[in-house]
C-alpha cells in the first residue's frame, strides 16, 4: 500500500509539471545567422555590433536590421538579454518589402509592417504605472501581434483583441538570458518562451517577408541566432 501511495504521488507530480519540449537546432537544415545574413535599414552605423556569436544593440535610434533575403516558411531560435530595466525590443516576422524600402529610403527612426514577436522587460510595466499609464494592453512574457498587417491572434488576447497574450509567464528579467523559438508556417506564427509554447496567431497576411531585429530605445544583446527554412 505504501508503494502505491508513493507511486500515485509521483504520478501526480509528473502530471503537474509537464516535460518541456527540447528544440534541437543541431539537426540537418539548421544554420547560424551571422553578420553576412543581415543588412542595414534605418539604424545608425554603430547601432549593431557583432562579436563572434554575440550581437550587441545600443537601442538607438528606434530602427531595425533586416535579413538579406525574404523568408516564407521557417523556424528560428533567438536568445536575448536586456541590459537595463524596462528594455524594449522585438523580432519582426514577415516584415513587408514595401515598409522596409520606405524606412531605408527615409533613413529616419521607425519600425516596419509585419508580425512582431515582442521582447519586453518586466520593469516596463512598472515604468508605465509610475507614469500613470494603462498597462492592460500589453504583456512582458512574449506578446505576438500584427503591425499594419493582418493576423488572427491566439487566445488569450489583449482587451482590443489585437495581441496574443502568452498563456504562461516564463520570461526572465533584465540581465538574464531568454530563449525564443519561433515557428512561422503557412501564415501561422507560434512562439515558445524558454521551452514552452505560449502565444501566436494565424491567418497572417502577408505570409512572407524579411526577418528583422528591433532596436527600440534600450541596449540589448542577442546570441545563438539560428534558422531552418521549411517547405
C-alpha positions as CSV (number, residue, x, y, z in Angstrom):
1,X,0.0,0.0,0.0
2,X,2.8,2.4,0.9
3,X,4.4,1.8,-2.5
4,X,1.1,2.6,-4.3
5,X,0.8,5.8,-2.4
6,X,4.3,6.9,-3.3
7,X,3.7,6.0,-6.9
8,X,0.4,7.9,-7.0
9,X,2.1,11.0,-5.5
10,X,4.9,10.7,-8.1
11,X,2.4,10.4,-11.0
12,X,0.5,13.5,-9.8
13,X,3.8,15.4,-9.7
14,X,4.6,14.4,-13.3
15,X,1.2,15.5,-14.5
16,X,1.5,18.8,-12.7
17,X,5.0,19.5,-14.3
18,X,4.8,18.6,-18.0
19,X,8.1,17.9,-19.7
20,X,9.3,21.0,-21.6
21,X,9.9,20.4,-25.3
22,X,13.5,20.5,-26.4
23,X,14.4,22.4,-29.6
24,X,17.3,20.6,-31.2
25,X,18.7,23.2,-33.6
26,X,21.7,21.0,-34.5
27,X,19.6,18.8,-36.7
28,X,20.0,18.9,-40.6
29,X,18.9,22.1,-42.2
30,X,19.7,24.4,-39.2
31,X,22.3,27.1,-39.7
32,X,23.6,30.1,-37.8
33,X,22.5,33.7,-38.8
34,X,25.7,35.8,-38.9
35,X,26.7,39.3,-39.9
36,X,26.6,38.2,-43.6
37,X,22.8,37.4,-43.3
38,X,21.8,40.9,-42.3
39,X,21.5,44.3,-44.0
40,X,21.2,47.8,-42.6
41,X,17.8,49.5,-42.9
42,X,17.5,52.7,-40.8
43,X,19.8,52.1,-37.9
44,X,23.0,54.2,-37.2
45,X,26.3,52.7,-38.2
46,X,27.1,51.9,-34.5
47,X,23.6,50.6,-33.5
48,X,24.6,47.0,-34.1
49,X,27.9,45.4,-33.3
50,X,28.9,41.7,-33.8
51,X,31.4,40.0,-31.6
52,X,31.6,36.4,-32.7
53,X,28.2,34.9,-31.8
54,X,27.2,37.9,-29.8
55,X,25.2,40.7,-31.4
56,X,25.0,43.9,-29.3
57,X,22.5,46.6,-29.9
58,X,22.6,50.1,-28.4
59,X,18.9,50.7,-28.8
60,X,19.4,54.0,-30.6
61,X,17.8,55.0,-32.8
62,X,14.4,53.2,-33.0
63,X,15.0,51.1,-36.1
64,X,15.6,47.6,-37.4
65,X,18.2,45.4,-39.1
66,X,16.8,43.0,-41.7
67,X,17.8,39.7,-43.2
68,X,19.3,39.8,-46.7
69,X,16.6,37.5,-48.1
70,X,12.9,37.2,-47.8
71,X,11.6,34.1,-46.0
72,X,8.3,32.2,-46.3
73,X,8.2,29.1,-44.0
74,X,10.9,28.8,-41.3
75,X,11.7,28.1,-37.7
76,X,14.3,30.0,-35.8
77,X,16.0,30.3,-32.4
78,X,16.8,33.7,-30.7
79,X,18.4,34.2,-27.3
80,X,18.2,37.7,-25.9
81,X,19.2,39.6,-22.8
82,X,18.1,43.2,-21.9
83,X,20.9,45.2,-20.4
84,X,18.8,47.7,-18.5
85,X,15.4,47.6,-16.7
86,X,12.3,48.3,-18.9
87,X,14.1,47.4,-22.1
88,X,12.0,47.1,-25.3
89,X,12.8,45.2,-28.5
90,X,11.4,42.6,-30.7
91,X,11.7,40.2,-33.7
92,X,9.7,41.0,-36.8
93,X,8.4,38.1,-38.8
94,X,7.4,38.6,-42.4
95,X,8.2,42.3,-42.5
96,X,6.9,43.7,-45.8
97,X,9.2,44.7,-48.5
98,X,7.3,47.9,-49.1
99,X,7.7,49.1,-45.4
100,X,11.4,48.1,-45.4
101,X,12.0,50.1,-48.6
102,X,10.3,53.2,-47.1
103,X,12.4,53.0,-43.9
104,X,15.6,52.5,-45.9
105,X,14.9,55.4,-48.2
106,X,13.8,57.8,-45.5
107,X,16.7,56.9,-43.2
108,X,14.7,58.0,-40.2
109,X,13.6,56.2,-37.0
110,X,10.7,53.9,-37.3
111,X,9.6,50.3,-37.5
112,X,8.3,48.1,-40.4
113,X,5.0,46.4,-41.0
114,X,4.8,42.8,-40.1
115,X,4.2,40.4,-37.2
116,X,6.0,41.4,-34.1
117,X,7.2,38.9,-31.5
118,X,7.8,41.2,-28.6
119,X,10.9,41.3,-26.4
120,X,10.0,43.4,-23.4
121,X,11.4,43.6,-19.9
122,X,9.1,43.2,-16.9
123,X,10.2,46.6,-15.5
124,X,8.4,48.3,-18.4
125,X,5.1,47.6,-16.6
126,X,6.4,49.4,-13.5
127,X,7.6,52.3,-15.7
128,X,4.2,52.7,-17.3
129,X,2.4,52.5,-13.9
130,X,4.7,55.2,-12.5
131,X,3.8,57.4,-15.4
132,X,0.1,56.9,-14.7
133,X,-0.4,55.0,-18.0
134,X,-2.5,51.9,-18.6
135,X,-0.8,48.5,-18.5
136,X,-3.5,46.1,-19.5
137,X,-2.9,46.4,-23.3
138,X,0.5,44.7,-23.3
139,X,2.4,41.8,-21.6
140,X,6.1,41.2,-20.9
141,X,6.2,37.5,-21.5
142,X,6.0,37.2,-25.3
143,X,3.2,39.0,-26.9
144,X,2.7,38.3,-30.7
145,X,0.8,40.9,-32.7
146,X,0.4,42.4,-36.2
147,X,1.8,45.8,-37.1
148,X,-0.2,47.3,-40.1
149,X,-0.8,43.7,-41.4
150,X,-3.4,41.1,-40.8
151,X,-3.3,38.3,-38.1
152,X,-5.9,36.5,-36.0
153,X,-4.3,36.2,-32.5
154,X,-4.5,33.0,-30.4
155,X,-6.2,33.5,-27.1
156,X,-5.9,34.9,-24.6
157,X,-5.9,38.3,-26.2
158,X,-5.4,41.9,-25.3
159,X,-8.5,43.9,-24.4
160,X,-8.7,45.2,-28.0
161,X,-8.4,41.7,-29.4
162,X,-5.3,42.5,-31.5
163,X,-2.5,40.9,-29.4
164,X,-1.9,37.3,-28.5
165,X,-1.1,37.3,-24.8
166,X,1.1,34.4,-23.5
167,X,-0.7,31.6,-21.7
168,X,2.2,31.3,-19.3
169,X,4.5,33.8,-17.8
170,X,8.0,32.5,-18.5
171,X,10.3,35.4,-19.4
172,X,13.3,36.2,-17.2
173,X,14.1,39.8,-16.2
174,X,16.9,42.1,-17.5
175,X,20.4,40.8,-17.1
176,X,19.2,37.2,-17.7
177,X,19.2,35.3,-21.0
178,X,15.9,34.2,-22.6
179,X,15.3,31.6,-25.3
180,X,12.7,32.2,-28.0
181,X,11.8,29.5,-30.5
182,X,9.6,31.0,-33.4
183,X,7.8,28.8,-35.9
184,X,6.3,30.6,-39.0
185,X,4.5,28.3,-41.4
186,X,1.8,29.0,-44.0
187,X,0.5,32.2,-42.4
188,X,0.8,30.9,-38.8
189,X,3.3,32.2,-36.2
190,X,3.9,30.4,-32.9
191,X,6.2,31.4,-30.1
192,X,7.9,29.2,-27.4
193,X,9.5,31.1,-24.5
194,X,12.2,29.3,-22.5
195,X,10.9,25.9,-23.7
196,X,7.1,26.2,-23.7
197,X,4.7,27.4,-26.4
198,X,2.9,30.5,-25.1
199,X,1.4,32.6,-27.9
200,X,0.9,33.2,-31.6
201,X,-1.5,33.9,-34.4
202,X,-2.9,32.6,-37.7
203,X,-4.3,34.0,-41.0
204,X,-1.2,36.2,-41.2
205,X,-1.2,38.3,-44.4
206,X,1.3,38.6,-46.0
207,X,2.9,35.3,-45.0
208,X,6.4,36.1,-46.4
209,X,8.9,38.8,-45.9
210,X,12.0,39.8,-44.1
211,X,13.0,38.8,-40.6
212,X,14.1,41.9,-38.6
213,X,15.7,42.5,-35.2
214,X,14.5,45.6,-33.4
215,X,16.3,48.5,-31.7
216,X,13.9,50.4,-29.5
217,X,15.5,52.7,-27.1
218,X,17.4,50.4,-24.7
219,X,20.6,48.3,-25.1
220,X,20.0,44.6,-25.7
221,X,22.2,41.6,-26.6
222,X,21.3,38.7,-28.9
223,X,23.1,35.5,-29.4
224,X,22.6,32.0,-30.9
225,X,20.6,33.2,-33.9
226,X,19.7,30.0,-35.8
227,X,17.3,29.3,-38.6
228,X,15.9,26.5,-40.7
229,X,13.9,27.0,-43.8
230,X,10.9,24.8,-44.3
231,X,8.9,23.7,-47.4
